[in-house]
Amino acid sequence: MLKLEDLKPTPGSVRKPKRVGRGIGSGLGKTGGRGHKGQKSRGSGKVHLWLEGGQTPLHRRLPKVGFKSFTHKNYAVVNLRMLEERFETNEEVTPETLVRKGLVKDIKDGIKILGNGELTKPLTVKAHAFSKTAKKAIEMVGGKAEVI
């Protein structure tokens, strides 16, 4: 049976570390493979990733892009045409029923009803926002448009 103490790496897969600065005969004596002078030859000569040696750094070469508005709302939109197809007369339309019937996948920041299409049956529509044409069309057929 194989035991933990019997495990060995595959032959040839593990090399001995190079011993730098141990004399001329080693091939890595004197400067220890770092060359002469310069930042990387020094003791703590680390060069940060964002430094580009006098060249304008990448983060300054790239344009400033974008703006995020904290007041803008991203509504899930539903057209009147969709309500006409999926709902019966005098039925109540809420964000939950719209998700259940597959008209919207996600409520996002709210539901907005748009006036694309015609509505022939009265519905009680509860949504977060309405376009003027949608509100007018819902009320013309005897329905209610309630903002929640």
Secondary structure by P-SEA (a helix, b strand, c coil): cccccccccccccccccccccccccccccccccccccccccccccccccccccccccccccccbbbbbbccccccccccaaaaaacccccccccaaaaaaaccccccccbbbbbcccccccccccccccccaaaaaaaaaabbbbbcc
